[in-house]
Amino acid sequence: HMPDAFDPEADFDRLFADGDRFRIGELDVRVMLSPGHTLGSITYVAGDAAFVHDTFMHVDVGTSRADFPGGSAAELYDSIQEILALPDDTRLFVGHDYCTDDRDEPAWESTVAEQKSDNPHVGGGRPKEEYVELREERDATLVLPDRMLHALQVNLRGGRLPDPEADGNSYFKIPANRF
């Protein structure tokens, strides 16, 4: 019902594969595919910093949910382990933050070492089977975020709104019997 929803040739200048490298000025950036939260989750590693999308949240929150379209708790665990294999002093920058009862100021940076020791979902070397069970049980209690289906329709188009219809307006299409 959305035939133009994803056209990589039209929507993106470049699609990256795992291990690809590119430069921002003098900075060398390595691409790590990090599926699990979503199929298209990605991590960019530049020097001593990794931009981890929504794979991790701040260290006191844990990891992202894995119940979005294309998500998988098992794949998320594997992606997390690849990130945790970076040097302990690697700075991790999260995509967004949820404050906690103990912290009302936004936070966006932690380190690999902090995540390994203090992350409530994967800290202390939690085994994959335990993580998958914990993540899936928690995700089952979460509601779909407001405007999730709207956001997907824009994200799949590389930030473009749906094409205008005959009346000149763009519309989000929401299935009545899904989600």
C-alpha positions as a Python dict, from the first residue, in 0.01 Angstrom:
ca = {
    (1, 'H'): (0, 0, 0),
    (2, 'M'): (307, 222, 1),
    (3, 'P'): (480, 135, -329),
    (4, 'D'): (717, 432, -313),
    (5, 'A'): (799, 384, 54),
    (6, 'F'): (1160, 274, 13),
    (7, 'D'): (1364, 360, -292),
    (8, 'P'): (1730, 359, -190),
    (9, 'E'): (1837, 501, -525),
    (10, 'A'): (1614, 806, -482),
    (11, 'D'): (1634, 856, -107),
    (12, 'F'): (1999, 813, -11),
    (13, 'D'): (2329, 937, -149),
    (14, 'R'): (2507, 626, -24),
    (15, 'L'): (2413, 305, 156),
    (16, 'F'): (2680, 157, 384),
    (17, 'A'): (2779, -203, 439),
    (18, 'D'): (2939, -342, 753),
    (19, 'G'): (3306, -245, 764),
    (20, 'D'): (3279, 39, 513),
    (21, 'R'): (3489, 346, 585),
    (22, 'F'): (3443, 710, 495),
    (23, 'R'): (3601, 1038, 590),
    (24, 'I'): (3466, 1352, 751),
    (25, 'G'): (3747, 1597, 688),
    (26, 'E'): (4053, 1428, 837),
    (27, 'L'): (3846, 1192, 1054),
    (28, 'D'): (3829, 826, 949),
    (29, 'V'): (3489, 669, 1027),
    (30, 'R'): (3416, 294, 1029),
    (31, 'V'): (3065, 156, 985),
    (32, 'M'): (2935, -123, 1209),
    (33, 'L'): (2594, -262, 1125),
    (34, 'S'): (2413, -299, 1457),
    (35, 'P'): (2076, -464, 1390),
    (36, 'G'): (1839, -558, 1666),
    (37, 'H'): (1658, -240, 1767),
    (38, 'T'): (1567, -210, 1401),
    (39, 'L'): (1699, -384, 1092),
    (40, 'G'): (1878, -66, 983),
    (41, 'S'): (2049, 24, 1310),
    (42, 'I'): (2408, 131, 1258),
    (43, 'T'): (2709, 239, 1464),
    (44, 'Y'): (2974, 482, 1345),
    (45, 'V'): (3319, 447, 1505),
    (46, 'A'): (3546, 751, 1477),
    (47, 'G'): (3869, 752, 1675),
    (48, 'D'): (3786, 690, 2042),
    (49, 'A'): (3414, 753, 1990),
    (50, 'A'): (3125, 537, 1874),
    (51, 'F'): (2786, 678, 1781),
    (52, 'V'): (2562, 386, 1872),
    (53, 'H'): (2222, 498, 1742),
    (54, 'D'): (1962, 346, 1976),
    (55, 'T'): (2147, 21, 2040),
    (56, 'F'): (2240, 140, 2389),
    (57, 'M'): (2062, 392, 2603),
    (58, 'H'): (2253, 575, 2874),
    (59, 'V'): (2426, 329, 3106),
    (60, 'D'): (2163, 366, 3382),
    (61, 'V'): (1875, 293, 3142),
    (62, 'G'): (1999, -15, 2958),
    (63, 'T'): (1947, -113, 2597),
    (64, 'S'): (1688, -28, 2337),
    (65, 'R'): (1374, -224, 2279),
    (66, 'A'): (1380, -486, 2004),
    (67, 'D'): (1011, -515, 1914),
    (68, 'F'): (1001, -262, 1631),
    (69, 'P'): (962, -381, 1270),
    (70, 'G'): (1276, -576, 1182),
    (71, 'G'): (1389, -585, 1546),
    (72, 'S'): (1529, -891, 1722),
    (73, 'A'): (1649, -927, 2081),
    (74, 'A'): (1899, -1197, 1977),
    (75, 'E'): (2045, -977, 1702),
    (76, 'L'): (2051, -680, 1939),
    (77, 'Y'): (2255, -883, 2189),
    (78, 'D'): (2505, -977, 1917),
    (79, 'S'): (2533, -613, 1807),
    (80, 'I'): (2585, -502, 2167),
    (81, 'Q'): (2864, -757, 2210),
    (82, 'E'): (3041, -621, 1901),
    (83, 'I'): (3026, -270, 2046),
    (84, 'L'): (3143, -394, 2387),
    (85, 'A'): (3445, -550, 2212),
    (86, 'L'): (3573, -198, 2137),
    (87, 'P'): (3843, -67, 2374),
    (88, 'D'): (3708, 3, 2726),
    (89, 'D'): (3782, 376, 2699),
    (90, 'T'): (3577, 415, 2379),
    (91, 'R'): (3318, 687, 2434),
    (92, 'L'): (2965, 580, 2340),
    (93, 'F'): (2719, 846, 2225),
    (94, 'V'): (2353, 742, 2236),
    (95, 'G'): (2081, 851, 1995),
    (96, 'H'): (1849, 978, 2268),
    (97, 'D'): (1802, 950, 2641),
    (98, 'Y'): (1532, 865, 2889),
    (99, 'C'): (1591, 1019, 3228),
    (100, 'T'): (1547, 796, 3532),
    (101, 'D'): (1405, 834, 3882),
    (102, 'D'): (1761, 900, 3998),
    (103, 'R'): (1859, 1133, 3713),
    (104, 'D'): (1653, 1415, 3567),
    (105, 'E'): (1923, 1568, 3346),
    (106, 'P'): (1974, 1431, 2994),
    (107, 'A'): (2285, 1220, 2937),
    (108, 'W'): (2432, 1117, 2606),
    (109, 'E'): (2778, 975, 2673),
    (110, 'S'): (2921, 673, 2852),
    (111, 'T'): (3213, 439, 2787),
    (112, 'V'): (3242, 76, 2690),
    (113, 'A'): (3378, 3, 3040),
    (114, 'E'): (3078, 172, 3207),
    (115, 'Q'): (2832, -21, 2990),
    (116, 'K'): (3011, -350, 3064),
    (117, 'S'): (2993, -298, 3438),
    (118, 'D'): (2679, -93, 3504),
    (119, 'N'): (2426, -151, 3224),
    (120, 'P'): (2122, -316, 3389),
    (121, 'H'): (2053, -531, 3081),
    (122, 'V'): (2400, -648, 2972),
    (123, 'G'): (2636, -542, 3249),
    (124, 'G'): (2836, -806, 3428),
    (125, 'G'): (2852, -1030, 3122),
    (126, 'R'): (2485, -1136, 3114),
    (127, 'P'): (2449, -1443, 2886),
    (128, 'K'): (2260, -1413, 2558),
    (129, 'E'): (1972, -1641, 2660),
    (130, 'E'): (1907, -1436, 2976),
    (131, 'Y'): (1926, -1110, 2784),
    (132, 'V'): (1684, -1225, 2513),
    (133, 'E'): (1434, -1342, 2777),
    (134, 'L'): (1467, -1016, 2974),
    (135, 'R'): (1441, -798, 2662),
    (136, 'E'): (1141, -982, 2517),
    (137, 'E'): (955, -983, 2851),
    (138, 'R'): (1017, -610, 2897),
    (139, 'D'): (927, -525, 2538),
    (140, 'A'): (594, -709, 2577),
    (141, 'T'): (497, -453, 2844),
    (142, 'L'): (577, -147, 2633),
    (143, 'V'): (322, 39, 2425),
    (144, 'L'): (390, 144, 2068),
    (145, 'P'): (535, 497, 2077),
    (146, 'D'): (308, 782, 1972),
    (147, 'R'): (338, 848, 1601),
    (148, 'M'): (552, 539, 1542),
    (149, 'L'): (369, 453, 1221),
    (150, 'H'): (401, 812, 1105),
    (151, 'A'): (775, 813, 1173),
    (152, 'L'): (830, 485, 989),
    (153, 'Q'): (671, 626, 676),
    (154, 'V'): (913, 919, 678),
    (155, 'N'): (1219, 720, 788),
    (156, 'L'): (1175, 463, 511),
    (157, 'R'): (1176, 748, 261),
    (158, 'G'): (1499, 898, 387),
    (159, 'G'): (1319, 1188, 552),
    (160, 'R'): (1072, 1258, 272),
    (161, 'L'): (701, 1293, 338),
    (162, 'P'): (473, 1063, 139),
    (163, 'D'): (410, 1183, -215),
    (164, 'P'): (113, 1417, -246),
    (165, 'E'): (-213, 1262, -357),
    (166, 'A'): (-454, 1401, -618),
    (167, 'D'): (-567, 1679, -381),
    (168, 'G'): (-207, 1797, -337),
    (169, 'N'): (-179, 1679, 25),
    (170, 'S'): (54, 1417, 171),
    (171, 'Y'): (-106, 1161, 401),
    (172, 'F'): (21, 911, 652),
    (173, 'K'): (-155, 578, 607),
    (174, 'I'): (-227, 391, 927),
    (175, 'P'): (-350, 30, 907),
    (176, 'A'): (-665, -18, 1113),
    (177, 'N'): (-600, -380, 1207),
    (178, 'R'): (-222, -387, 1272),
    (179, 'F'): (-12, -301, 1578),
}
